[in-house]
Amino acid sequence: MICVVIGRTRHKMVQIEIQEAAKRGAGMIEVRLDFLAKAPDFARLLEDKPCALVATVRRQPDGGRWTGNEEARRMLLRQAVVAGFDWVDLETDVADDIRRYKDVKRIVSYHNLQEVPADLEKVYARMCNQDPDVVKLAVTATRPSDNLRLLDLLKNPAKPTVALCMGDLGAPSRVLAGKYGAPFTYAAFNKERGIAPGLISFDELMRVYRYEEVNADTAVYGVVGDPVAQSLGPLVHNTAFRKLGIDAVYVPFRVPRGDLEAFLINFARIPVRGYSITIPHKEAAIAAAKQRQPAVTLVQAANTLVHGPDGFTAYNTDFDAARESVLANLPHLSGGELGGLKGRTVLLLGAGGAARAVAHALHDTGALVTIANRTPDKAQRLAEEVGCRYLPWEDRHRVLCELLVNCTSIGMHPNLDEMPVHVSMLKSDLTVFDTVYNPEHTLLIKEAREHGCQVLTGVDMFVRQAAMQFQLFTGKEAPVDTMRKAVKRALSPVTLRDDE
């Protein structure tokens, strides 16, 4: 079950959101009384109650907005209990002073906005003795492994327990709580309201992660990167799982640079069966694998790890996806035939993991590739590795080429007003391929189209590489059209209908 958190300053908006959340399937709603600008009118808040309601008055040190004194707060909690709320949330330091009333259920909670305390297990044991119906721990993750400490509390709980990590490092705990039997997890009716750090929206938990279907048998996959919050991996893979009826969930894991090896060892306890690997771990992922696909050895970067009996096998689906995207979508360059890029001149911008895959893939077809990058040493090394030409970044506009490929992050969300080249380079006989997919129509793509260039967006390559990953993960052919539609719908400013 998902407990939807509603925090608004006006009673009218709280009432509206309660009814709307219930229509969308919420079975439990937390009303944050500390958000209200005026004293709570319980008759209005409880009118036409559609499902179980939780009364919460959170103090500022615990992440709330209550500005009154503690005596008034405790009085308000007691009034909410008597008024007809089904649940009341009581912090562990006040739970002993507010006794049980009739059949109103008690959530005894603990919040820590700085860290996961060293004595977490002792805190939890004490809370279990405070007459709770549910124990709730919400602490701030400072490392990926903190998620595991919280999930461990759910394995053999002394009381029904909700244990989760706040912040973007804590996203896995919010989604995987269902796999470990938590009675419910929390979600924001509107996550833009700043209810709690890293709180996922109700619609996202329901639509993307299918939280209420996650159980002990659900297989776990994920994307590893830093940052990772903007990744469309969870959307595209979870959509594919749903389409094929596969009991699996794909979760974002933010892992800081240098922590990949320890992360993979720690999360084998879940276990996670496969990972998509993104910035900054594509090169480090190779060392974590027992076996590697030939493209990984060639590119010296991996974007996929699949766990098997002998450990991880590394793959690079960017390599084949880049080549197939160009050959399939730019027939005037390739002639529509494999290897048709032979002799075509390419300027490739970037020298990171994606650039390595694209450079090797295009060079492998016989294209004449020139590489430029803002960090010249990386561009020189990649050019030497591929066996192609290097060009200083400041000289990129002097190159005559037939295909321009952007593999930098320039133009990626949120830097939407940036371009990797000046518009003067965009001639009608130039083809432009921007591997950035969020947004799909970057400023480079928009300007290239306006100047008569043929363009290829990053969505095609992204969907192709994700579909290849999906097949590696599941052994099943990916529902490519469904995946592409999901990505385009997410990136479109206008919501597409299911038949578009």
One Martini backbone bead per residue (centre of mass of N, CA, C, O) as a GRO file, in nm:
protein
  500
    1MET     BB    1   0.101   0.033   0.015
    2ILE     BB    2   0.012   0.386  -0.023
    3CYS     BB    3   0.113   0.686   0.132
    4VAL     BB    4  -0.025   0.995   0.094
    5VAL     BB    5   0.114   1.318   0.086
    6ILE     BB    6  -0.039   1.617   0.231
    7GLY     BB    7   0.069   1.969   0.170
    8ARG     BB    8  -0.120   2.253   0.267
    9THR     BB    9  -0.241   2.579   0.347
   10ARG     BB   10  -0.527   2.497   0.241
   11HIS     BB   11  -0.818   2.337   0.294
   12LYS     BB   12  -0.930   2.313   0.008
   13MET     BB   13  -0.678   2.166  -0.113
   14VAL     BB   14  -0.684   1.925   0.072
   15GLN     BB   15  -0.962   1.821  -0.009
   16ILE     BB   16  -0.904   1.781  -0.309
   17GLU     BB   17  -0.654   1.585  -0.277
   18ILE     BB   18  -0.793   1.362  -0.127
   19GLN     BB   19  -0.997   1.286  -0.351
   20GLU     BB   20  -0.791   1.244  -0.580
   21ALA     BB   21  -0.617   1.025  -0.450
   22ALA     BB   22  -0.845   0.820  -0.419
   23LYS     BB   23  -0.912   0.796  -0.725
   24ARG     BB   24  -0.605   0.688  -0.784
   25GLY     BB   25  -0.572   0.465  -0.519
   26ALA     BB   26  -0.560   0.553  -0.236
   27GLY     BB   27  -0.548   0.392   0.101
   28MET     BB   28  -0.364   0.635   0.219
   29ILE     BB   29  -0.351   0.950   0.417
   30GLU     BB   30  -0.139   1.222   0.481
   31VAL     BB   31  -0.192   1.497   0.701
   32ARG     BB   32  -0.028   1.808   0.707
   33LEU     BB   33  -0.086   2.027   0.959
   34ASP     BB   34   0.185   2.207   0.942
   35PHE     BB   35   0.095   2.355   0.662
   36LEU     BB   36  -0.115   2.518   0.777
   37ALA     BB   37  -0.214   2.856   0.813
   38LYS     BB   38  -0.442   2.744   0.988
   39ALA     BB   39  -0.640   2.620   1.194
   40PRO     BB   40  -0.773   2.327   1.214
   41ASP     BB   41  -1.059   2.187   1.037
   42PHE     BB   42  -1.182   1.885   1.098
   43ALA     BB   43  -1.455   1.879   0.953
   44ARG     BB   44  -1.339   1.940   0.671
   45LEU     BB   45  -1.111   1.720   0.651
   46LEU     BB   46  -1.332   1.471   0.726
   47GLU     BB   47  -1.500   1.508   0.490
   48ASP     BB   48  -1.562   1.250   0.302
   49LYS     BB   49  -1.397   1.008   0.380
   50PRO     BB   50  -1.224   0.776   0.157
   51CYS     BB   51  -0.997   0.702   0.375
   52ALA     BB   52  -0.730   0.662   0.545
   53LEU     BB   53  -0.617   0.890   0.805
   54VAL     BB   54  -0.328   1.093   0.880
   55ALA     BB   55  -0.193   1.257   1.158
   56THR     BB   56   0.039   1.540   1.118
   57VAL     BB   57   0.299   1.718   1.325
   58ARG     BB   58   0.580   1.865   1.210
   59ARG     BB   59   0.883   1.948   1.292
   60GLN     BB   60   1.155   2.110   1.181
   61PRO     BB   61   1.383   1.901   1.271
   62ASP     BB   62   1.188   1.671   1.110
   63GLY     BB   63   1.077   1.836   0.835
   64GLY     BB   64   0.884   2.058   0.911
   65ARG     BB   65   0.642   2.358   0.985
   66TRP     BB   66   0.637   2.395   1.278
   67THR     BB   67   0.614   2.709   1.495
   68GLY     BB   68   0.521   2.627   1.750
   69ASN     BB   69   0.475   2.494   2.039
   70GLU     BB   70   0.481   2.188   2.195
   71GLU     BB   71   0.217   2.196   2.352
   72ALA     BB   72   0.035   2.266   2.104
   73ARG     BB   73   0.106   2.019   1.936
   74ARG     BB   74   0.004   1.798   2.130
   75MET     BB   75  -0.284   1.899   2.137
   76LEU     BB   76  -0.339   1.861   1.834
   77LEU     BB   77  -0.301   1.557   1.832
   78ARG     BB   78  -0.529   1.490   2.029
   79GLN     BB   79  -0.755   1.620   1.860
   80ALA     BB   80  -0.721   1.439   1.611
   81VAL     BB   81  -0.791   1.174   1.746
   82VAL     BB   82  -1.083   1.258   1.839
   83ALA     BB   83  -1.199   1.361   1.552
   84GLY     BB   84  -1.122   1.089   1.334
   85PHE     BB   85  -0.868   0.973   1.289
   86ASP     BB   86  -0.703   0.669   1.213
   87TRP     BB   87  -0.423   0.815   1.246
   88VAL     BB   88  -0.107   0.870   1.428
   89ASP     BB   89   0.187   1.070   1.443
   90LEU     BB   90   0.464   0.978   1.664
   91GLU     BB   91   0.724   1.066   1.808
   92THR     BB   92   0.937   0.900   2.013
   93ASP     BB   93   0.952   1.148   2.233
   94VAL     BB   94   0.604   1.143   2.259
   95ALA     BB   95   0.460   0.862   2.269
   96ASP     BB   96   0.440   0.826   2.590
   97ASP     BB   97   0.241   1.095   2.627
   98ILE     BB   98   0.047   0.963   2.403
   99ARG     BB   99  -0.222   0.792   2.420
  100ARG     BB  100  -0.434   0.568   2.352
  101TYR     BB  101  -0.737   0.589   2.131
  102LYS     BB  102  -0.911   0.355   2.094
  103ASP     BB  103  -0.879   0.275   1.734
  104VAL     BB  104  -0.637   0.444   1.703
  105LYS     BB  105  -0.356   0.449   1.522
  106ARG     BB  106   0.009   0.402   1.559
  107ILE     BB  107   0.286   0.608   1.467
  108VAL     BB  108   0.620   0.553   1.530
  109SER     BB  109   0.871   0.807   1.493
  110TYR     BB  110   1.184   0.872   1.300
  111HIS     BB  111   1.404   1.156   1.237
  112ASN     BB  112   1.691   1.218   1.005
  113LEU     BB  113   1.858   1.486   0.825
  114GLN     BB  114   2.179   1.378   0.829
  115GLU     BB  115   2.149   1.054   0.902
  116VAL     BB  116   2.262   0.736   0.995
  117PRO     BB  117   2.267   0.610   1.281
  118ALA     BB  118   2.466   0.402   1.462
  119ASP     BB  119   2.196   0.333   1.662
  120LEU     BB  120   1.948   0.231   1.498
  121GLU     BB  121   1.870  -0.042   1.634
  122LYS     BB  122   1.811   0.086   1.913
  123VAL     BB  123   1.592   0.278   1.827
  124TYR     BB  124   1.403   0.059   1.720
  125ALA     BB  125   1.368  -0.108   1.981
  126ARG     BB  126   1.239   0.120   2.143
  127MET     BB  127   0.990   0.171   1.955
  128CYS     BB  128   0.864  -0.120   1.991
  129ASN     BB  129   0.789  -0.022   2.311
  130GLN     BB  130   0.553   0.221   2.217
  131ASP     BB  131   0.282   0.120   2.108
  132PRO     BB  132   0.278   0.023   1.807
  133ASP     BB  133   0.157  -0.041   1.480
  134VAL     BB  134   0.389   0.145   1.356
  135VAL     BB  135   0.717   0.174   1.241
  136LYS     BB  136   0.910   0.478   1.170
  137LEU     BB  137   1.195   0.532   0.947
  138ALA     BB  138   1.366   0.852   0.865
  139VAL     BB  139   1.664   0.878   0.685
  140THR     BB  140   1.986   0.990   0.581
  141ALA     BB  141   2.166   0.933   0.311
  142THR     BB  142   2.542   0.903   0.249
  143ARG     BB  143   2.513   0.611   0.125
  144PRO     BB  144   2.409   0.338  -0.041
  145SER     BB  145   2.422   0.127   0.209
  146ASP     BB  146   2.192   0.252   0.381
  147ASN     BB  147   1.958   0.101   0.252
  148LEU     BB  148   2.029  -0.178   0.381
  149ARG     BB  149   1.982  -0.107   0.678
  150LEU     BB  150   1.677  -0.056   0.641
  151LEU     BB  151   1.594  -0.324   0.501
  152ASP     BB  152   1.685  -0.514   0.734
  153LEU     BB  153   1.445  -0.430   0.930
  154LEU     BB  154   1.223  -0.591   0.741
  155LYS     BB  155   1.278  -0.901   0.770
  156ASN     BB  156   1.241  -0.916   1.119
  157PRO     BB  157   1.002  -0.768   1.261
  158ALA     BB  158   0.862  -0.676   1.565
  159LYS     BB  159   0.715  -0.468   1.383
  160PRO     BB  160   0.557  -0.295   1.181
  161THR     BB  161   0.766  -0.157   0.908
  162VAL     BB  162   0.903   0.166   0.818
  163ALA     BB  163   1.202   0.191   0.608
  164LEU     BB  164   1.386   0.490   0.513
  165CYS     BB  165   1.546   0.694   0.273
  166MET     BB  166   1.662   1.000   0.223
  167GLY     BB  167   1.705   1.118  -0.069
  168ASP     BB  168   1.859   1.018  -0.364
  169LEU     BB  169   2.007   0.774  -0.222
  170GLY     BB  170   1.707   0.654  -0.111
  171ALA     BB  171   1.520   0.539  -0.342
  172PRO     BB  172   1.539   0.225  -0.312
  173SER     BB  173   1.385   0.202  -0.037
  174ARG     BB  174   1.105   0.299  -0.143
  175VAL     BB  175   1.068   0.062  -0.356
  176LEU     BB  176   1.181  -0.205  -0.187
  177ALA     BB  177   0.987  -0.232   0.057
  178GLY     BB  178   0.786  -0.438  -0.073
  179LYS     BB  179   0.986  -0.682  -0.088
  180TYR     BB  180   1.010  -0.667   0.254
  181GLY     BB  181   0.703  -0.603   0.381
  182ALA     BB  182   0.593  -0.339   0.397
  183PRO     BB  183   0.291  -0.192   0.468
  184PHE     BB  184   0.423   0.083   0.357
  185THR     BB  185   0.460   0.377   0.165
  186TYR     BB  186   0.574   0.691   0.054
  187ALA     BB  187   0.399   0.970  -0.111
  188ALA     BB  188   0.351   1.231  -0.327
  189PHE     BB  189   0.116   1.417  -0.468
  190ASN     BB  190   0.341   1.662  -0.477
  191LYS     BB  191   0.687   1.686  -0.511
  192GLU     BB  192   0.709   2.010  -0.535
  193ARG     BB  193   0.639   2.077  -0.219
  194GLY     BB  194   0.859   1.968  -0.014
  195ILE     BB  195   0.805   1.741   0.201
  196ALA     BB  196   1.059   1.546   0.118
  197PRO     BB  197   1.353   1.412   0.061
  198GLY     BB  198   1.297   1.210  -0.223
  199LEU     BB  199   1.001   1.211  -0.275
  200ILE     BB  200   0.783   1.027  -0.438
  201SER     BB  201   0.539   1.005  -0.647
  202PHE     BB  202   0.246   0.850  -0.679
  203ASP     BB  203   0.237   0.813  -0.987
  204GLU     BB  204   0.523   0.688  -1.008
  205LEU     BB  205   0.481   0.442  -0.825
  206MET     BB  206   0.242   0.331  -0.995
  207ARG     BB  207   0.335   0.361  -1.306
  208VAL     BB  208   0.644   0.284  -1.299
  209TYR     BB  209   0.686   0.078  -1.032
  210ARG     BB  210   0.448  -0.087  -0.926
  211TYR     BB  211   0.442  -0.118  -0.610
  212GLU     BB  212   0.185  -0.312  -0.551
  213GLU     BB  213   0.356  -0.560  -0.708
  214VAL     BB  214   0.573  -0.574  -0.511
  215ASN     BB  215   0.777  -0.855  -0.405
  216ALA     BB  216   0.973  -1.115  -0.303
  217ASP     BB  217   0.990  -1.217  -0.626
  218THR     BB  218   1.103  -0.964  -0.733
  219ALA     BB  219   1.297  -0.848  -0.966
  220VAL     BB  220   1.620  -0.672  -0.984
  221TYR     BB  221   1.696  -0.359  -1.130
  222GLY     BB  222   1.933  -0.100  -1.270
  223VAL     BB  223   2.068   0.228  -1.234
  224VAL     BB  224   2.406   0.361  -1.257
  225GLY     BB  225   2.489   0.685  -1.111
  226ASP     BB  226   2.626   1.046  -1.136
  227PRO     BB  227   2.368   1.124  -1.204
  228VAL     BB  228   2.002   0.974  -1.196
  229ALA     BB  229   1.722   1.124  -1.175
  230GLN     BB  230   1.685   1.176  -1.508
  231SER     BB  231   1.640   0.898  -1.579
  232LEU     BB  232   1.460   0.676  -1.817
  233GLY     BB  233   1.502   0.382  -1.734
  234PRO     BB  234   1.263   0.317  -1.544
  235LEU     BB  235   1.045   0.369  -1.753
  236VAL     BB  236   1.130   0.177  -1.991
  237HIS     BB  237   1.164  -0.094  -1.830
  238ASN     BB  238   0.894  -0.102  -1.671
  239THR     BB  239   0.719  -0.095  -1.923
  240ALA     BB  240   0.825  -0.363  -2.039
  241PHE     BB  241   0.748  -0.546  -1.806
  242ARG     BB  242   0.446  -0.494  -1.825
  243LYS     BB  243   0.396  -0.580  -2.120
  244LEU     BB  244   0.521  -0.890  -2.049
  245GLY     BB  245   0.465  -0.979  -1.745
  246ILE     BB  246   0.709  -0.902  -1.554
  247ASP     BB  247   0.856  -0.970  -1.236
  248ALA     BB  248   0.980  -0.647  -1.216
  249VAL     BB  249   1.234  -0.398  -1.113
  250TYR     BB  250   1.353  -0.059  -1.181
  251VAL     BB  251   1.628   0.118  -1.027
  252PRO     BB  252   1.772   0.396  -0.885
  253PHE     BB  253   2.138   0.444  -0.846
  254ARG     BB  254   2.329   0.643  -0.651
  255VAL     BB  255   2.685   0.656  -0.739
  256PRO     BB  256   2.971   0.752  -0.659
  257ARG     BB  257   3.268   0.807  -0.740
  258GLY     BB  258   3.448   0.501  -0.658
  259ASP     BB  259   3.182   0.303  -0.551
  260LEU     BB  260   3.110   0.055  -0.730
  261GLU     BB  261   3.236  -0.199  -0.608
  262ALA     BB  262   3.099  -0.182  -0.329
  263PHE     BB  263   2.812  -0.175  -0.431
  264LEU     BB  264   2.800  -0.453  -0.574
  265ILE     BB  265   2.859  -0.617  -0.322
  266ASN     BB  266   2.627  -0.519  -0.138
  267PHE     BB  267   2.377  -0.566  -0.358
  268ALA     BB  268   2.389  -0.884  -0.366
  269ARG     BB  269   2.174  -0.921  -0.129
  270ILE     BB  270   1.901  -0.893  -0.275
  271PRO     BB  271   1.934  -0.915  -0.571
  272VAL     BB  272   2.098  -0.779  -0.852
  273ARG     BB  273   2.081  -0.876  -1.196
  274GLY     BB  274   2.103  -0.575  -1.329
  275TYR     BB  275   2.284  -0.309  -1.513
  276SER     BB  276   2.291   0.018  -1.579
  277ILE     BB  277   2.555   0.226  -1.713
  278THR     BB  278   2.674   0.542  -1.613
  279ILE     BB  279   2.765   0.824  -1.523
  280PRO     BB  280   3.108   0.748  -1.412
  281HIS     BB  281   3.115   0.396  -1.472
  282LYS     BB  282   3.200   0.265  -1.757
  283GLU     BB  283   3.497   0.186  -1.684
  284ALA     BB  284   3.468   0.052  -1.398
  285ALA     BB  285   3.284  -0.192  -1.489
  286ILE     BB  286   3.500  -0.377  -1.604
  287ALA     BB  287   3.641  -0.464  -1.331
  288ALA     BB  288   3.362  -0.611  -1.226
  289ALA     BB  289   3.411  -0.822  -1.447
  290LYS     BB  290   3.459  -1.154  -1.563
  291GLN     BB  291   3.317  -1.074  -1.827
  292ARG     BB  292   3.341  -0.970  -2.188
  293GLN     BB  293   3.254  -0.810  -2.446
  294PRO     BB  294   3.414  -0.717  -2.728
  295ALA     BB  295   3.316  -0.416  -2.721
  296VAL     BB  296   3.442  -0.353  -2.445
  297THR     BB  297   3.737  -0.392  -2.527
  298LEU     BB  298   3.734  -0.184  -2.754
  299VAL     BB  299   3.605   0.069  -2.584
  300GLN     BB  300   3.652   0.069  -2.269
  301ALA     BB  301   3.332   0.022  -2.205
  302ALA     BB  302   3.037   0.000  -1.990
  303ASN     BB  303   2.655  -0.024  -1.984
  304THR     BB  304   2.651  -0.338  -1.882
  305LEU     BB  305   2.530  -0.561  -1.617
  306VAL     BB  306   2.530  -0.921  -1.577
  307HIS     BB  307   2.415  -1.166  -1.366
  308GLY     BB  308   2.578  -1.469  -1.282
  309PRO     BB  309   2.722  -1.754  -1.160
  310ASP     BB  310   3.025  -1.594  -1.224
  311GLY     BB  311   2.903  -1.315  -1.241
  312PHE     BB  312   2.985  -1.052  -1.428
  313THR     BB  313   2.876  -0.919  -1.741
  314ALA     BB  314   3.000  -0.717  -2.000
  315TYR     BB  315   2.847  -0.447  -2.187
  316ASN     BB  316   2.789  -0.262  -2.518
  317THR     BB  317   2.505  -0.112  -2.651
  318ASP     BB  318   2.605   0.154  -2.782
  319PHE     BB  319   2.755   0.047  -3.023
  320ASP     BB  320   2.517  -0.079  -3.187
  321ALA     BB  321   2.316   0.159  -3.160
  322ALA     BB  322   2.474   0.372  -3.317
  323ARG     BB  323   2.496   0.228  -3.585
  324GLU     BB  324   2.192   0.166  -3.629
  325SER     BB  325   2.088   0.455  -3.623
  326VAL     BB  326   2.239   0.559  -3.873
  327LEU     BB  327   2.157   0.339  -4.083
  328ALA     BB  328   1.837   0.371  -4.040
  329ASN     BB  329   1.815   0.718  -4.050
  330LEU     BB  330   2.075   0.775  -4.273
  331PRO     BB  331   2.065   0.679  -4.591
  332HIS     BB  332   2.228   0.909  -4.741
  333LEU     BB  333   2.494   0.804  -4.602
  334SER     BB  334   2.466   0.465  -4.613
  335GLY     BB  335   2.250   0.333  -4.818
  336GLY     BB  336   2.131   0.108  -4.610
  337GLU     BB  337   2.415  -0.025  -4.554
  338LEU     BB  338   2.642  -0.212  -4.430
  339GLY     BB  339   2.914   0.006  -4.433
  340GLY     BB  340   2.809   0.287  -4.579
  341LEU     BB  341   3.025   0.490  -4.418
  342LYS     BB  342   3.246   0.475  -4.604
  343GLY     BB  343   3.428   0.781  -4.617
  344ARG     BB  344   3.288   0.940  -4.411
  345THR     BB  345   3.261   1.247  -4.251
  346VAL     BB  346   3.343   1.295  -3.893
  347LEU     BB  347   3.228   1.488  -3.613
  348LEU     BB  348   3.328   1.434  -3.276
  349LEU     BB  349   3.183   1.521  -2.964
  350GLY     BB  350   3.381   1.389  -2.733
  351ALA     BB  351   3.523   1.139  -2.454
  352GLY     BB  352   3.336   0.951  -2.334
  353GLY     BB  353   3.152   0.674  -2.315
  354ALA     BB  354   2.972   0.737  -2.562
  355ALA     BB  355   3.199   0.831  -2.754
  356ARG     BB  356   3.350   0.566  -2.767
  357ALA     BB  357   3.128   0.400  -2.898
  358VAL     BB  358   3.078   0.578  -3.147
  359ALA     BB  359   3.364   0.589  -3.261
  360HIS     BB  360   3.399   0.284  -3.302
  361ALA     BB  361   3.145   0.231  -3.472
  362LEU     BB  362   3.215   0.425  -3.710
  363HIS     BB  363   3.499   0.322  -3.770
  364ASP     BB  364   3.403   0.026  -3.828
  365THR     BB  365   3.248   0.133  -4.103
  366GLY     BB  366   3.471   0.360  -4.232
  367ALA     BB  367   3.479   0.616  -4.105
  368LEU     BB  368   3.593   0.958  -4.082
  369VAL     BB  369   3.724   1.045  -3.775
  370THR     BB  370   3.679   1.334  -3.559
  371ILE     BB  371   3.809   1.460  -3.245
  372ALA     BB  372   3.646   1.664  -2.991
  373ASN     BB  373   3.737   1.828  -2.672
  374ARG     BB  374   3.749   2.009  -2.381
  375THR     BB  375   3.945   1.770  -2.308
  376PRO     BB  376   4.223   1.705  -2.481
  377ASP     BB  377   4.347   1.444  -2.365
  378LYS     BB  378   4.100   1.263  -2.414
  379ALA     BB  379   4.088   1.299  -2.721
  380GLN     BB  380   4.369   1.191  -2.788
  381ARG     BB  381   4.336   0.909  -2.666
  382LEU     BB  382   4.090   0.825  -2.836
  383ALA     BB  383   4.215   0.863  -3.115
  384GLU     BB  384   4.444   0.658  -3.076
  385GLU     BB  385   4.263   0.416  -3.011
  386VAL     BB  386   4.091   0.425  -3.282
  387GLY     BB  387   4.247   0.568  -3.536
  388CYS     BB  388   4.222   0.887  -3.543
  389ARG     BB  389   4.142   1.216  -3.534
  390TYR     BB  390   4.258   1.519  -3.386
  391LEU     BB  391   4.097   1.813  -3.227
  392PRO     BB  392   4.074   2.105  -3.121
  393TRP     BB  393   3.809   2.264  -2.990
  394GLU     BB  394   3.863   2.554  -3.128
  395ASP     BB  395   3.862   2.393  -3.432
  396ARG     BB  396   3.572   2.268  -3.503
  397HIS     BB  397   3.472   2.490  -3.729
  398ARG     BB  398   3.699   2.395  -3.959
  399VAL     BB  399   3.537   2.150  -4.032
  400LEU     BB  400   3.468   1.918  -4.287
  401CYS     BB  401   3.144   1.762  -4.280
  402GLU     BB  402   2.868   1.524  -4.286
  403LEU     BB  403   2.892   1.445  -3.970
  404LEU     BB  404   2.744   1.541  -3.659
  405VAL     BB  405   2.848   1.445  -3.323
  406ASN     BB  406   2.695   1.459  -3.001
  407CYS     BB  407   2.866   1.349  -2.679
  408THR     BB  408   2.788   1.560  -2.499
  409SER     BB  409   2.617   1.759  -2.236
  410ILE     BB  410   2.536   1.970  -2.428
  411GLY     BB  411   2.188   2.048  -2.376
  412MET     BB  412   2.124   1.922  -2.125
  413HIS     BB  413   1.952   1.868  -1.869
  414PRO     BB  414   1.910   2.206  -1.774
  415ASN     BB  415   2.093   2.310  -2.039
  416LEU     BB  416   1.897   2.431  -2.294
  417ASP     BB  417   2.089   2.697  -2.404
  418GLU     BB  418   2.298   2.496  -2.534
  419MET     BB  419   2.589   2.460  -2.761
  420PRO     BB  420   2.863   2.294  -2.931
  421VAL     BB  421   2.794   2.493  -3.171
  422HIS     BB  422   2.778   2.709  -3.414
  423VAL     BB  423   2.541   2.802  -3.643
  424SER     BB  424   2.745   2.841  -3.887
  425MET     BB  425   2.784   2.516  -3.924
  426LEU     BB  426   2.479   2.493  -4.027
  427LYS     BB  427   2.427   2.314  -4.304
  428SER     BB  428   2.226   2.153  -4.540
  429ASP     BB  429   2.465   1.917  -4.583
  430LEU     BB  430   2.424   1.849  -4.284
  431THR     BB  431   2.450   1.602  -4.033
  432VAL     BB  432   2.269   1.559  -3.715
  433PHE     BB  433   2.385   1.398  -3.405
  434ASP     BB  434   2.218   1.376  -3.091
  435THR     BB  435   2.264   1.190  -2.793
  436VAL     BB  436   2.077   1.355  -2.659
  437TYR     BB  437   1.745   1.289  -2.484
  438ASN     BB  438   1.744   1.526  -2.243
  439PRO     BB  439   1.622   1.652  -2.458
  440GLU     BB  440   1.534   1.574  -2.768
  441HIS     BB  441   1.507   1.889  -2.850
  442THR     BB  442   1.758   2.046  -2.887
  443LEU     BB  443   1.913   2.323  -2.984
  444LEU     BB  444   2.071   2.182  -3.204
  445ILE     BB  445   1.829   2.048  -3.346
  446LYS     BB  446   1.665   2.301  -3.402
  447GLU     BB  447   1.880   2.454  -3.567
  448ALA     BB  448   1.935   2.236  -3.779
  449ARG     BB  449   1.650   2.226  -3.894
  450GLU     BB  450   1.634   2.534  -3.973
  451HIS     BB  451   1.907   2.481  -4.168
  452GLY     BB  452   1.842   2.192  -4.328
  453CYS     BB  453   1.911   1.958  -4.162
  454GLN     BB  454   1.969   1.644  -4.086
  455VAL     BB  455   1.820   1.456  -3.815
  456LEU     BB  456   1.925   1.295  -3.494
  457THR     BB  457   1.820   1.173  -3.211
  458GLY     BB  458   1.873   1.017  -2.894
  459VAL     BB  459   1.627   0.826  -2.875
  460ASP     BB  460   1.702   0.596  -3.063
  461MET     BB  461   1.958   0.503  -2.917
  462PHE     BB  462   1.837   0.465  -2.638
  463VAL     BB  463   1.626   0.248  -2.713
  464ARG     BB  464   1.819   0.043  -2.837
  465GLN     BB  465   2.001  -0.003  -2.588
  466ALA     BB  466   1.768  -0.082  -2.397
  467ALA     BB  467   1.666  -0.328  -2.559
  468MET     BB  468   1.930  -0.485  -2.531
  469GLN     BB  469   1.931  -0.496  -2.227
  470PHE     BB  470   1.662  -0.640  -2.186
  471GLN     BB  471   1.754  -0.903  -2.322
  472LEU     BB  472   1.987  -0.957  -2.126
  473PHE     BB  473   1.812  -0.968  -1.867
  474THR     BB  474   1.556  -1.174  -1.985
  475GLY     BB  475   1.563  -1.318  -2.285
  476LYS     BB  476   1.378  -1.102  -2.425
  477GLU     BB  477   1.206  -0.937  -2.644
  478ALA     BB  478   1.166  -0.619  -2.696
  479PRO     BB  479   0.921  -0.354  -2.672
  480VAL     BB  480   1.005  -0.103  -2.863
  481ASP     BB  481   0.750   0.068  -2.916
  482THR     BB  482   0.678   0.104  -2.618
  483MET     BB  483   0.941   0.240  -2.531
  484ARG     BB  484   0.934   0.481  -2.726
  485LYS     BB  485   0.662   0.596  -2.636
  486ALA     BB  486   0.744   0.652  -2.341
  487VAL     BB  487   0.969   0.854  -2.401
  488LYS     BB  488   0.810   1.059  -2.575
  489ARG     BB  489   0.601   1.123  -2.359
  490ALA     BB  490   0.803   1.230  -2.141
  491LEU     BB  491   0.936   1.458  -2.347
  492SER     BB  492   0.670   1.577  -2.403
  493PRO     BB  493   0.474   1.866  -2.368
  494VAL     BB  494   0.267   1.666  -2.499
  495THR     BB  495   0.045   1.436  -2.439
  496LEU     BB  496   0.015   1.118  -2.543
  497ARG     BB  497  -0.151   0.889  -2.681
  498ASP     BB  498  -0.164   0.547  -2.700
  499ASP     BB  499  -0.203   0.568  -3.037
  500GLU     BB  500   0.079   0.747  -3.098
   0.00000   0.00000   0.00000
